[in-house]
Amino acid sequence: MRNKVWLAIALVMALPVMLFTASCAKKMVQTQTQTQPVSMTKPEVQKAPDRPAEKAKPDGRLEEVRRQAEATTRLAALTAFVAENIQFATDSSRLSDQARQILTSKAEYLRTNPDITVTVEGYCDDRGTNAYNVALGERRAESVKMFLVDLGIGTNRLNTVSYGEERPIATGHNEDSWAKNRRAQFVVN
């Protein structure tokens, strides 16, 4: 019976302690809840920090779009390189200031694309003999080639050919047409 009395005393003492502890815990939770401001706005979503491009692993579609954009850019640069001709004065193979500027940009393109080789084609208008025009076309192509070599482009990347008065781009018989035909143009090999 003594054990039962002690057990009853222990329970009587433990019960208020448990109730006190449980009620204090509720008050603490209520106090914490009451002291924290309630926000009615949506929580902000934090953006993940940007990863460097070399660490990011783009999915297949993004990589394909990037490759297509690069290919389009390369094609546009190649088209611009080929499209702009070097014009010459009548009976001359001397490069004008404008021709030198154009060739300087073409040399830069060739430096950034070291795998490209080109043929410089020399042309003339249809005045003069065929032999004279072929020789003049060759001097024009060589003049362009030497200017590019002086800018650091290797001779192994540059070929020349003369078509003289053949292959005109303007068929008229006036100064405007003749001026367009007195040219050197580039063909990528």
Backbone as JSON Lines, residues from 0, in Angstrom:
{"i":0,"aa":"M","n":[0.79,-1.15,0.0],"ca":[0.0,0.0,0.0],"c":[0.87,1.26,0.0]}
{"i":1,"aa":"R","n":[1.95,1.18,0.6],"ca":[2.86,2.3,0.6],"c":[3.26,2.69,-0.8]}
{"i":2,"aa":"N","n":[3.43,1.73,-1.61],"ca":[3.82,2.02,-3.0],"c":[2.71,2.77,-3.73]}
{"i":3,"aa":"K","n":[1.48,2.43,-3.41],"ca":[0.36,3.09,-4.07],"c":[0.26,4.53,-3.62]}
{"i":4,"aa":"V","n":[0.57,4.78,-2.35],"ca":[0.52,6.15,-1.83],"c":[1.59,6.98,-2.51]}
{"i":5,"aa":"W","n":[2.75,6.47,-2.59],"ca":[3.84,7.19,-3.25],"c":[3.53,7.42,-4.73]}
{"i":6,"aa":"L","n":[2.96,6.47,-5.35],"ca":[2.58,6.61,-6.75],"c":[1.52,7.68,-6.91]}
{"i":7,"aa":"A","n":[0.57,7.72,-6.0],"ca":[-0.48,8.73,-6.05],"c":[0.1,10.11,-5.81]}
{"i":8,"aa":"I","n":[1.03,10.25,-4.86],"ca":[1.66,11.54,-4.59],"c":[2.46,11.99,-5.82]}
{"i":9,"aa":"A","n":[3.16,11.07,-6.4],"ca":[3.99,11.39,-7.58],"c":[3.11,11.85,-8.73]}
{"i":10,"aa":"L","n":[1.98,11.19,-8.91],"ca":[1.07,11.59,-9.98],"c":[0.45,12.94,-9.7]}
{"i":11,"aa":"V","n":[0.08,13.18,-8.42],"ca":[-0.51,14.46,-8.06],"c":[0.49,15.58,-8.31]}
{"i":12,"aa":"M","n":[1.75,15.35,-8.07],"ca":[2.75,16.38,-8.28],"c":[3.14,16.5,-9.75]}
{"i":13,"aa":"A","n":[3.17,15.41,-10.47],"ca":[3.58,15.43,-11.88],"c":[2.51,16.03,-12.76]}
{"i":14,"aa":"L","n":[1.24,15.81,-12.38],"ca":[0.14,16.32,-13.19],"c":[0.16,17.84,-13.3]}
{"i":15,"aa":"P","n":[0.31,18.62,-12.24],"ca":[0.37,20.08,-12.4],"c":[1.6,20.53,-13.19]}
{"i":16,"aa":"V","n":[2.71,19.84,-12.99],"ca":[3.92,20.21,-13.74],"c":[3.68,20.01,-15.25]}
{"i":17,"aa":"M","n":[3.07,18.91,-15.6],"ca":[2.79,18.63,-17.02],"c":[1.8,19.65,-17.58]}
{"i":18,"aa":"L","n":[0.76,19.97,-16.81],"ca":[-0.21,20.96,-17.26],"c":[0.43,22.33,-17.41]}
{"i":19,"aa":"F","n":[1.28,22.7,-16.44],"ca":[1.96,23.99,-16.5],"c":[2.87,24.06,-17.72]}
{"i":20,"aa":"T","n":[3.6,23.0,-17.98],"ca":[4.51,22.95,-19.13],"c":[3.73,23.02,-20.43]}
{"i":21,"aa":"A","n":[2.65,22.28,-20.51],"ca":[1.84,22.27,-21.73],"c":[1.18,23.62,-21.95]}
{"i":22,"aa":"S","n":[0.69,24.26,-20.91],"ca":[0.05,25.55,-21.08],"c":[1.07,26.61,-21.43]}
{"i":23,"aa":"C","n":[2.27,26.55,-20.9],"ca":[3.33,27.51,-21.25],"c":[3.74,27.34,-22.7]}
{"i":24,"aa":"A","n":[3.78,26.13,-23.16],"ca":[4.15,25.89,-24.55],"c":[3.12,26.51,-25.48]}
{"i":25,"aa":"K","n":[1.85,26.4,-25.14],"ca":[0.82,27.01,-25.96],"c":[0.96,28.51,-25.97]}
{"i":26,"aa":"K","n":[1.25,29.08,-24.82],"ca":[1.4,30.52,-24.75],"c":[2.6,30.98,-25.58]}
{"i":27,"aa":"M","n":[3.67,30.22,-25.56],"ca":[4.85,30.61,-26.33],"c":[4.53,30.59,-27.82]}
{"i":28,"aa":"V","n":[3.79,29.58,-28.23],"ca":[3.43,29.51,-29.63],"c":[2.53,30.67,-29.99]}
{"i":29,"aa":"Q","n":[1.56,30.96,-29.11],"ca":[0.67,32.08,-29.35],"c":[1.45,33.38,-29.36]}
{"i":30,"aa":"T","n":[2.39,33.52,-28.45],"ca":[3.18,34.74,-28.38],"c":[4.01,34.91,-29.64]}
{"i":31,"aa":"Q","n":[4.62,33.82,-30.08],"ca":[5.42,33.9,-31.31],"c":[4.54,34.23,-32.5]}
{"i":32,"aa":"T","n":[3.37,33.64,-32.56],"ca":[2.47,33.9,-33.66],"c":[1.99,35.34,-33.63]}
{"i":33,"aa":"Q","n":[1.74,35.84,-32.44],"ca":[1.23,37.19,-32.33],"c":[2.3,38.23,-32.64]}
{"i":34,"aa":"T","n":[3.56,37.96,-32.32],"ca":[4.6,38.96,-32.54],"c":[5.1,38.99,-33.97]}
{"i":35,"aa":"Q","n":[4.85,37.94,-34.74],"ca":[5.29,37.93,-36.13],"c":[4.26,38.65,-36.99]}
{"i":36,"aa":"P","n":[4.68,39.61,-37.8],"ca":[3.72,40.31,-38.65],"c":[3.18,39.37,-39.72]}
{"i":37,"aa":"V","n":[1.94,39.54,-40.01],"ca":[1.29,38.74,-41.03],"c":[1.36,39.51,-42.34]}
{"i":38,"aa":"S","n":[1.92,38.87,-43.35],"ca":[2.06,39.52,-44.65],"c":[0.92,39.09,-45.55]}
{"i":39,"aa":"M","n":[0.27,40.06,-46.16],"ca":[-0.83,39.76,-47.06],"c":[-0.36,39.68,-48.51]}
{"i":40,"aa":"T","n":[0.89,40.0,-48.75],"ca":[1.41,39.94,-50.11],"c":[2.0,38.57,-50.35]}
{"i":41,"aa":"K","n":[2.17,38.28,-51.64],"ca":[2.78,36.99,-52.0],"c":[4.25,37.02,-51.64]}
{"i":42,"aa":"P","n":[4.78,35.91,-51.18],"ca":[6.2,35.9,-50.85],"c":[7.03,36.08,-52.12]}
{"i":43,"aa":"E","n":[8.16,36.76,-51.99],"ca":[9.02,36.97,-53.13],"c":[9.75,35.68,-53.47]}
{"i":44,"aa":"V","n":[9.85,35.43,-54.74],"ca":[10.58,34.27,-55.18],"c":[11.98,34.74,-55.51]}
{"i":45,"aa":"Q","n":[12.95,34.16,-54.84],"ca":[14.32,34.56,-55.1],"c":[14.82,33.85,-56.34]}
{"i":46,"aa":"K","n":[15.43,34.63,-57.22],"ca":[15.98,34.09,-58.46],"c":[17.3,33.41,-58.14]}
{"i":47,"aa":"A","n":[17.5,32.27,-58.73],"ca":[18.77,31.58,-58.54],"c":[19.87,32.4,-59.18]}
{"i":48,"aa":"P","n":[21.04,32.44,-58.57],"ca":[22.13,33.23,-59.16],"c":[22.5,32.65,-60.52]}
{"i":49,"aa":"D","n":[22.86,33.57,-61.44],"ca":[23.25,33.12,-62.78],"c":[24.52,32.31,-62.69]}
{"i":50,"aa":"R","n":[24.52,31.24,-63.45],"ca":[25.71,30.41,-63.5],"c":[26.54,30.82,-64.7]}
{"i":51,"aa":"P","n":[27.85,30.72,-64.61],"ca":[28.66,31.02,-65.79],"c":[28.31,30.09,-66.93]}
{"i":52,"aa":"A","n":[28.48,30.58,-68.14],"ca":[28.08,29.81,-69.33],"c":[28.8,28.48,-69.41]}
{"i":53,"aa":"E","n":[30.06,28.44,-68.99],"ca":[30.78,27.19,-69.11],"c":[30.31,26.14,-68.12]}
{"i":54,"aa":"K","n":[29.67,26.57,-67.02],"ca":[29.16,25.61,-66.05],"c":[27.73,25.2,-66.35]}
{"i":55,"aa":"A","n":[27.01,26.05,-67.05],"ca":[25.61,25.76,-67.35],"c":[25.54,24.66,-68.4]}
{"i":56,"aa":"K","n":[24.54,23.82,-68.27],"ca":[24.36,22.74,-69.24],"c":[23.06,23.0,-69.97]}
{"i":57,"aa":"P","n":[23.13,23.7,-71.12],"ca":[21.89,24.01,-71.84],"c":[21.27,22.74,-72.4]}
{"i":58,"aa":"D","n":[19.97,22.75,-72.49],"ca":[19.31,21.59,-73.06],"c":[19.53,21.59,-74.57]}
{"i":59,"aa":"G","n":[19.15,20.54,-75.22],"ca":[19.4,20.37,-76.65],"c":[18.82,21.46,-77.52]}
{"i":60,"aa":"R","n":[17.62,21.93,-77.2],"ca":[16.98,22.96,-78.04],"c":[17.72,24.28,-77.95]}
{"i":61,"aa":"L","n":[18.11,24.69,-76.76],"ca":[18.85,25.94,-76.62],"c":[20.2,25.86,-77.32]}
{"i":62,"aa":"E","n":[20.85,24.75,-77.19],"ca":[22.15,24.57,-77.85],"c":[21.99,24.63,-79.37]}
{"i":63,"aa":"E","n":[20.94,24.03,-79.88],"ca":[20.69,24.05,-81.33],"c":[20.4,25.47,-81.81]}
{"i":64,"aa":"V","n":[19.63,26.22,-81.05],"ca":[19.32,27.61,-81.41],"c":[20.61,28.44,-81.42]}
{"i":65,"aa":"R","n":[21.46,28.22,-80.43],"ca":[22.73,28.94,-80.35],"c":[23.61,28.61,-81.55]}
{"i":66,"aa":"R","n":[23.68,27.33,-81.9],"ca":[24.48,26.92,-83.07],"c":[23.94,27.52,-84.36]}
{"i":67,"aa":"Q","n":[22.62,27.56,-84.51],"ca":[22.03,28.16,-85.7],"c":[22.32,29.65,-85.78]}
{"i":68,"aa":"A","n":[22.28,30.33,-84.64],"ca":[22.58,31.76,-84.62],"c":[24.04,32.01,-85.0]}
{"i":69,"aa":"E","n":[24.93,31.18,-84.49],"ca":[26.35,31.32,-84.85],"c":[26.57,31.05,-86.33]}
{"i":70,"aa":"A","n":[25.91,30.04,-86.86],"ca":[26.04,29.73,-88.28],"c":[25.51,30.86,-89.14]}
{"i":71,"aa":"T","n":[24.41,31.45,-88.73],"ca":[23.84,32.59,-89.47],"c":[24.79,33.77,-89.44]}
{"i":72,"aa":"T","n":[25.4,34.03,-88.3],"ca":[26.36,35.12,-88.18],"c":[27.58,34.88,-89.06]}
{"i":73,"aa":"R","n":[28.09,33.64,-89.04],"ca":[29.25,33.31,-89.89],"c":[28.91,33.45,-91.36]}
{"i":74,"aa":"L","n":[27.72,33.02,-91.75],"ca":[27.31,33.12,-93.15],"c":[27.16,34.58,-93.57]}
{"i":75,"aa":"A","n":[26.61,35.41,-92.7],"ca":[26.46,36.84,-93.01],"c":[27.83,37.49,-93.17]}
{"i":76,"aa":"A","n":[28.78,37.14,-92.3],"ca":[30.13,37.71,-92.4],"c":[30.81,37.25,-93.69]}
{"i":77,"aa":"L","n":[30.64,36.0,-94.06],"ca":[31.23,35.48,-95.3],"c":[30.6,36.16,-96.51]}
{"i":78,"aa":"T","n":[29.3,36.33,-96.49],"ca":[28.61,37.0,-97.59],"c":[29.1,38.43,-97.75]}
{"i":79,"aa":"A","n":[29.25,39.13,-96.63],"ca":[29.75,40.51,-96.68],"c":[31.18,40.54,-97.19]}
{"i":80,"aa":"F","n":[31.98,39.56,-96.81],"ca":[33.37,39.49,-97.26],"c":[33.44,39.34,-98.78]}
{"i":81,"aa":"V","n":[32.63,38.46,-99.32],"ca":[32.66,38.18,-100.75],"c":[31.98,39.28,-101.56]}
{"i":82,"aa":"A","n":[30.96,39.9,-100.99],"ca":[30.12,40.83,-101.76],"c":[30.82,42.13,-102.13]}
{"i":83,"aa":"E","n":[31.72,42.61,-101.31],"ca":[32.31,43.92,-101.56],"c":[33.54,43.8,-102.46]}
{"i":84,"aa":"N","n":[33.46,44.4,-103.63],"ca":[34.54,44.37,-104.6],"c":[35.5,45.53,-104.41]}
{"i":85,"aa":"I","n":[36.68,45.38,-104.95],"ca":[37.67,46.44,-104.96],"c":[37.62,47.09,-106.34]}
{"i":86,"aa":"Q","n":[37.35,48.37,-106.37],"ca":[37.23,49.09,-107.65],"c":[38.55,49.76,-108.02]}
{"i":87,"aa":"F","n":[38.79,49.92,-109.32],"ca":[40.02,50.53,-109.84],"c":[39.69,51.63,-110.83]}
{"i":88,"aa":"A","n":[40.63,52.53,-110.98],"ca":[40.51,53.59,-111.98],"c":[40.85,53.0,-113.36]}
{"i":89,"aa":"T","n":[40.53,53.72,-114.4],"ca":[40.81,53.28,-115.77],"c":[42.31,53.05,-115.95]}
{"i":90,"aa":"D","n":[42.66,51.92,-116.58],"ca":[44.05,51.54,-116.89],"c":[44.97,51.58,-115.67]}
{"i":91,"aa":"S","n":[44.46,51.23,-114.5],"ca":[45.27,51.3,-113.28],"c":[45.09,50.05,-112.42]}
{"i":92,"aa":"S","n":[46.17,49.7,-111.73],"ca":[46.11,48.62,-110.74],"c":[46.45,49.18,-109.36]}
{"i":93,"aa":"R","n":[46.47,50.49,-109.23],"ca":[46.78,51.16,-107.98],"c":[45.54,51.16,-107.08]}
{"i":94,"aa":"L","n":[45.76,50.87,-105.79],"ca":[44.66,50.81,-104.83],"c":[44.32,52.2,-104.32]}
{"i":95,"aa":"S","n":[43.06,52.54,-104.34],"ca":[42.6,53.82,-103.79],"c":[42.54,53.72,-102.26]}
{"i":96,"aa":"D","n":[42.33,54.85,-101.61],"ca":[42.19,54.85,-100.14],"c":[40.98,54.02,-99.71]}
{"i":97,"aa":"Q","n":[39.89,54.14,-100.46],"ca":[38.7,53.36,-100.15],"c":[38.98,51.86,-100.29]}
{"i":98,"aa":"A","n":[39.72,51.48,-101.34],"ca":[40.08,50.07,-101.55],"c":[40.93,49.56,-100.4]}
{"i":99,"aa":"R","n":[41.84,50.39,-99.91],"ca":[42.7,50.0,-98.78],"c":[41.87,49.78,-97.52]}
{"i":100,"aa":"Q","n":[40.87,50.61,-97.29],"ca":[40.0,50.43,-96.13],"c":[39.23,49.12,-96.23]}
{"i":101,"aa":"I","n":[38.71,48.86,-97.4],"ca":[37.96,47.61,-97.61],"c":[38.87,46.41,-97.4]}
{"i":102,"aa":"L","n":[40.08,46.48,-97.95],"ca":[41.02,45.36,-97.82],"c":[41.49,45.18,-96.38]}
{"i":103,"aa":"T","n":[41.56,46.26,-95.63],"ca":[41.94,46.14,-94.22],"c":[40.87,45.36,-93.45]}
{"i":104,"aa":"S","n":[39.61,45.61,-93.74],"ca":[38.55,44.85,-93.07],"c":[38.52,43.4,-93.57]}
{"i":105,"aa":"K","n":[38.82,43.2,-94.83],"ca":[38.89,41.83,-95.36],"c":[40.05,41.06,-94.72]}
{"i":106,"aa":"A","n":[41.16,41.75,-94.49],"ca":[42.3,41.1,-93.82],"c":[41.92,40.69,-92.4]}
{"i":107,"aa":"E","n":[41.17,41.53,-91.71],"ca":[40.71,41.19,-90.36],"c":[39.82,39.95,-90.39]}
{"i":108,"aa":"Y","n":[38.95,39.89,-91.37],"ca":[38.1,38.7,-91.51],"c":[38.96,37.46,-91.73]}
{"i":109,"aa":"L","n":[39.95,37.57,-92.6],"ca":[40.82,36.43,-92.88],"c":[41.63,36.03,-91.64]}
{"i":110,"aa":"R","n":[42.03,36.99,-90.83],"ca":[42.76,36.68,-89.6],"c":[41.89,35.9,-88.63]}
{"i":111,"aa":"T","n":[40.62,36.28,-88.53],"ca":[39.73,35.6,-87.58],"c":[39.2,34.28,-88.13]}
{"i":112,"aa":"N","n":[39.43,34.01,-89.4],"ca":[39.02,32.75,-90.02],"c":[40.22,32.15,-90.74]}
{"i":113,"aa":"P","n":[41.17,31.6,-89.98],"ca":[42.43,31.15,-90.58],"c":[42.31,29.93,-91.49]}
{"i":114,"aa":"D","n":[41.19,29.26,-91.5],"ca":[41.01,28.09,-92.35],"c":[40.53,28.45,-93.75]}
{"i":115,"aa":"I","n":[40.24,29.72,-93.99],"ca":[39.7,30.15,-95.29],"c":[40.83,30.54,-96.23]}
{"i":116,"aa":"T","n":[40.75,30.03,-97.45],"ca":[41.63,30.48,-98.53],"c":[40.76,31.12,-99.6]}
{"i":117,"aa":"V","n":[41.33,32.1,-100.31],"ca":[40.55,32.83,-101.29],"c":[41.31,32.95,-102.6]}
{"i":118,"aa":"T","n":[40.54,33.17,-103.64],"ca":[41.1,33.52,-104.94],"c":[40.67,34.95,-105.24]}
{"i":119,"aa":"V","n":[41.65,35.79,-105.58],"ca":[41.38,37.17,-105.96],"c":[41.29,37.19,-107.48]}
{"i":120,"aa":"E","n":[40.14,37.58,-107.99],"ca":[39.92,37.62,-109.44],"c":[40.03,39.06,-109.92]}
{"i":121,"aa":"G","n":[40.87,39.27,-110.95],"ca":[41.04,40.59,-111.53],"c":[40.21,40.75,-112.79]}
{"i":122,"aa":"Y","n":[39.54,41.88,-112.95],"ca":[38.67,42.15,-114.09],"c":[38.95,43.53,-114.67]}
{"i":123,"aa":"C","n":[38.54,43.71,-115.92],"ca":[38.68,45.0,-116.62],"c":[37.38,45.3,-117.35]}
{"i":124,"aa":"D","n":[37.29,46.54,-117.85],"ca":[36.15,46.85,-118.71],"c":[36.48,46.34,-120.11]}
{"i":125,"aa":"D","n":[35.56,46.49,-121.06],"ca":[35.74,45.89,-122.38],"c":[36.5,46.76,-123.37]}
{"i":126,"aa":"R","n":[37.11,47.82,-122.91],"ca":[37.92,48.65,-123.79],"c":[39.35,48.12,-123.77]}
{"i":127,"aa":"G","n":[40.03,48.2,-124.86],"ca":[41.4,47.69,-124.97],"c":[41.41,46.29,-125.53]}
{"i":128,"aa":"T","n":[42.61,45.8,-125.84],"ca":[42.73,44.46,-126.42],"c":[42.53,43.41,-125.34]}
{"i":129,"aa":"N","n":[42.23,42.22,-125.77],"ca":[42.01,41.12,-124.84],"c":[43.29,40.83,-124.05]}
{"i":130,"aa":"A","n":[44.44,40.81,-124.74],"ca":[45.72,40.52,-124.06],"c":[46.03,41.61,-123.02]}
{"i":131,"aa":"Y","n":[45.81,42.87,-123.39],"ca":[46.06,43.97,-122.45],"c":[45.17,43.84,-121.22]}
{"i":132,"aa":"N","n":[43.91,43.53,-121.43],"ca":[42.96,43.43,-120.31],"c":[43.27,42.25,-119.39]}
{"i":133,"aa":"V","n":[43.72,41.15,-119.95],"ca":[44.1,40.0,-119.11],"c":[45.31,40.37,-118.25]}
{"i":134,"aa":"A","n":[46.29,41.06,-118.86],"ca":[47.47,41.47,-118.1],"c":[47.1,42.49,-117.01]}
{"i":135,"aa":"L","n":[46.23,43.44,-117.33],"ca":[45.79,44.44,-116.36],"c":[44.99,43.78,-115.22]}
{"i":136,"aa":"G","n":[44.15,42.84,-115.57],"ca":[43.4,42.1,-114.55],"c":[44.34,41.35,-113.61]}
{"i":137,"aa":"E","n":[45.41,40.79,-114.14],"ca":[46.39,40.08,-113.3],"c":[47.11,41.07,-112.38]}
{"i":138,"aa":"R","n":[47.48,42.24,-112.88],"ca":[48.14,43.25,-112.03],"c":[47.19,43.7,-110.91]}
{"i":139,"aa":"R","n":[45.93,43.84,-111.21],"ca":[44.96,44.24,-110.19],"c":[44.83,43.17,-109.11]}
{"i":140,"aa":"A","n":[44.71,41.92,-109.51],"ca":[44.6,40.84,-108.54],"c":[45.87,40.74,-107.69]}
{"i":141,"aa":"E","n":[47.03,40.89,-108.31],"ca":[48.3,40.83,-107.58],"c":[48.44,42.02,-106.62]}
{"i":142,"aa":"S","n":[47.97,43.19,-107.04],"ca":[48.01,44.37,-106.17],"c":[47.2,44.12,-104.9]}
{"i":143,"aa":"V","n":[46.03,43.55,-105.04],"ca":[45.19,43.22,-103.89],"c":[45.87,42.18,-103.02]}
{"i":144,"aa":"K","n":[46.42,41.15,-103.65],"ca":[47.09,40.08,-102.91],"c":[48.27,40.64,-102.1]}
{"i":145,"aa":"M","n":[49.1,41.47,-102.7],"ca":[50.27,42.0,-102.01],"c":[49.87,42.9,-100.84]}
{"i":146,"aa":"F","n":[48.8,43.64,-100.99],"ca":[48.33,44.47,-99.88],"c":[47.92,43.59,-98.7]}
{"i":147,"aa":"L","n":[47.22,42.5,-98.97],"ca":[46.81,41.57,-97.91],"c":[48.01,40.88,-97.28]}
{"i":148,"aa":"V","n":[48.99,40.54,-98.1],"ca":[50.22,39.93,-97.57],"c":[50.93,40.91,-96.65]}
{"i":149,"aa":"D","n":[50.98,42.17,-97.04],"ca":[51.59,43.2,-96.2],"c":[50.85,43.35,-94.86]}
{"i":150,"aa":"L","n":[49.58,43.01,-94.84],"ca":[48.79,43.06,-93.6],"c":[48.88,41.77,-92.79]}
{"i":151,"aa":"G","n":[49.7,40.81,-93.26],"ca":[49.94,39.6,-92.48],"c":[49.2,38.36,-92.92]}
{"i":152,"aa":"I","n":[48.53,38.41,-94.04],"ca":[47.84,37.21,-94.53],"c":[48.85,36.4,-95.35]}
{"i":153,"aa":"G","n":[48.92,35.11,-95.08],"ca":[49.89,34.25,-95.74],"c":[49.61,34.08,-97.23]}
{"i":154,"aa":"T","n":[50.68,34.05,-98.03],"ca":[50.53,33.88,-99.48],"c":[49.91,32.54,-99.84]}
{"i":155,"aa":"N","n":[50.07,31.55,-98.96],"ca":[49.49,30.23,-99.21],"c":[47.96,30.25,-99.13]}
{"i":156,"aa":"R","n":[47.39,31.32,-98.61],"ca":[45.93,31.44,-98.49],"c":[45.33,32.29,-99.6]}
{"i":157,"aa":"L","n":[46.17,32.86,-100.47],"ca":[45.71,33.79,-101.5],"c":[46.15,33.32,-102.88]}
{"i":158,"aa":"N","n":[45.21,33.14,-103.77],"ca":[45.49,32.82,-105.17],"c":[44.99,33.98,-106.02]}
{"i":159,"aa":"T","n":[45.52,34.1,-107.22],"ca":[45.05,35.15,-108.12],"c":[44.75,34.55,-109.48]}
{"i":160,"aa":"V","n":[43.82,35.2,-110.18],"ca":[43.47,34.83,-111.54],"c":[42.94,36.08,-112.23]}
{"i":161,"aa":"S","n":[43.17,36.18,-113.53],"ca":[42.66,37.31,-114.28],"c":[41.66,36.82,-115.33]}
{"i":162,"aa":"Y","n":[40.52,37.49,-115.39],"ca":[39.53,37.2,-116.42],"c":[39.44,38.33,-117.44]}
{"i":163,"aa":"G","n":[40.27,39.36,-117.25],"ca":[40.26,40.46,-118.21],"c":[38.88,41.07,-118.34]}
{"i":164,"aa":"E","n":[38.41,41.17,-119.6],"ca":[37.11,41.78,-119.84],"c":[35.96,40.77,-119.82]}
{"i":165,"aa":"E","n":[36.29,39.5,-119.65],"ca":[35.24,38.47,-119.59],"c":[34.54,38.52,-118.24]}
{"i":166,"aa":"R","n":[33.33,38.04,-118.19],"ca":[32.5,38.0,-116.99],"c":[32.19,39.39,-116.44]}
{"i":167,"aa":"P","n":[31.69,40.28,-117.25],"ca":[31.34,41.61,-116.72],"c":[30.12,41.52,-115.81]}
{"i":168,"aa":"I","n":[30.05,42.43,-114.84],"ca":[28.85,42.48,-113.99],"c":[27.89,43.55,-114.47]}
{"i":169,"aa":"A","n":[28.37,44.44,-115.34],"ca":[27.5,45.45,-115.96],"c":[27.75,45.39,-117.47]}
{"i":170,"aa":"T","n":[26.69,45.3,-118.24],"ca":[26.85,45.1,-119.69],"c":[26.72,46.37,-120.52]}
{"i":171,"aa":"G","n":[26.53,47.5,-119.89],"ca":[26.38,48.74,-120.64],"c":[27.7,49.21,-121.24]}
{"i":172,"aa":"H","n":[27.59,50.16,-122.15],"ca":[28.79,50.75,-122.77],"c":[28.86,52.22,-122.4]}
{"i":173,"aa":"N","n":[28.95,52.46,-121.09],"ca":[29.06,53.83,-120.58],"c":[29.99,53.79,-119.36]}
{"i":174,"aa":"E","n":[30.33,54.95,-118.87],"ca":[31.31,55.04,-117.78],"c":[30.83,54.32,-116.52]}
{"i":175,"aa":"D","n":[29.56,54.38,-116.2],"ca":[29.04,53.71,-115.02],"c":[29.25,52.2,-115.1]}
{"i":176,"aa":"S","n":[28.94,51.62,-116.25],"ca":[29.13,50.17,-116.44],"c":[30.61,49.81,-116.43]}
{"i":177,"aa":"W","n":[31.42,50.6,-117.11],"ca":[32.86,50.3,-117.16],"c":[33.48,50.37,-115.75]}
{"i":178,"aa":"A","n":[33.04,51.35,-114.96],"ca":[33.58,51.49,-113.6],"c":[33.25,50.27,-112.74]}
{"i":179,"aa":"K","n":[32.06,49.72,-112.9],"ca":[31.69,48.52,-112.14],"c":[32.51,47.31,-112.55]}
{"i":180,"aa":"N","n":[32.9,47.25,-113.81],"ca":[33.67,46.1,-114.31],"c":[35.16,46.18,-113.98]}
{"i":181,"aa":"R","n":[35.68,47.36,-113.68],"ca":[37.1,47.5,-113.3],"c":[37.21,47.15,-111.82]}
{"i":182,"aa":"R","n":[37.45,45.87,-111.54],"ca":[37.35,45.41,-110.16],"c":[38.26,44.23,-109.89]}
{"i":183,"aa":"A","n":[38.4,43.97,-108.61],"ca":[38.95,42.7,-108.12],"c":[37.9,42.19,-107.16]}
{"i":184,"aa":"Q","n":[37.6,40.92,-107.27],"ca":[36.61,40.34,-106.35],"c":[37.15,39.06,-105.77]}
{"i":185,"aa":"F","n":[36.53,38.64,-104.68],"ca":[37.0,37.49,-103.9],"c":[36.08,36.3,-104.08]}
{"i":186,"aa":"V","n":[36.69,35.15,-104.19],"ca":[35.95,33.88,-104.21],"c":[36.59,33.0,-103.13]}
{"i":187,"aa":"V","n":[35.76,32.5,-102.22],"ca":[36.27,31.63,-101.16],"c":[36.44,30.24,-101.74]}
{"i":188,"aa":"N","n":[37.62,29.67,-101.54],"ca":[37.93,28.33,-102.07],"c":[37.35,27.25,-101.18]}
